[in-house]
């Protein structure tokens, strides 16, 4: 687990005298700290999870779920769950969402236990295949049943992957949307519009980075101090039952004037092709 830099008495400067009352307040902060989980499900979701794990997101635990045991052992995560041991015997879902759904239902108890303490749960996958498309809605529903705020962050397949895969993705998205508070949708074709000449493997990596950046940006709103501080109650107000959402990406050059960089990044994000859905 990537531990959050929680505040304790030992973190305070030595010249500050902490009262017993403050010590009690700091202890209370520790006991009420939101528990944040990121669940990657299916091959694409677990690949994204590994990238997030390597990047590091403060205050978050990573859980990988898949029906393919060989892929599951290769990923990076704090916890791993093999879905549907009886249904798939660790051999994968064969690009069939129904198999992925049945596998997740078989493992509902294990999923619920893993997410039982979650305050904020992210579910990420690439829609269109079998495991992620079929299991994501089941996972989101179990997290919501436990009282968590559920934010799903998913990609739609490239057009080049075929009509059947896109149809699967759209059906899976509808099920996931009904079981999530907020669903962030990233169409992979829009990534190609940003850099159209990229090889497909590179495009998939960029897709992972966009997903990772989306989760990191939301999670660290409450796990890291900033100029404008948000707490879990703020996030729940904003994202609870919010439906579908999109993300825009923007940055400013180091050559830009320091006082202009934030505005340039915002303007670039607002003009991002990812917002044109």
Helices and strands as residue ranges (DSSP letters): G 9-11, H 20-32, E 36-41, H 42-55, E 60-66, H 69-72, E 79-82, H 85-88, H 97-106, H 108-114, E 120-126, H 131-145, E 149-156, G 159-161, H 163-178, E 182-187, H 188-194, H 200-223, H 232-239, E 243-245, G 258-260, H 261-270, G 273-275
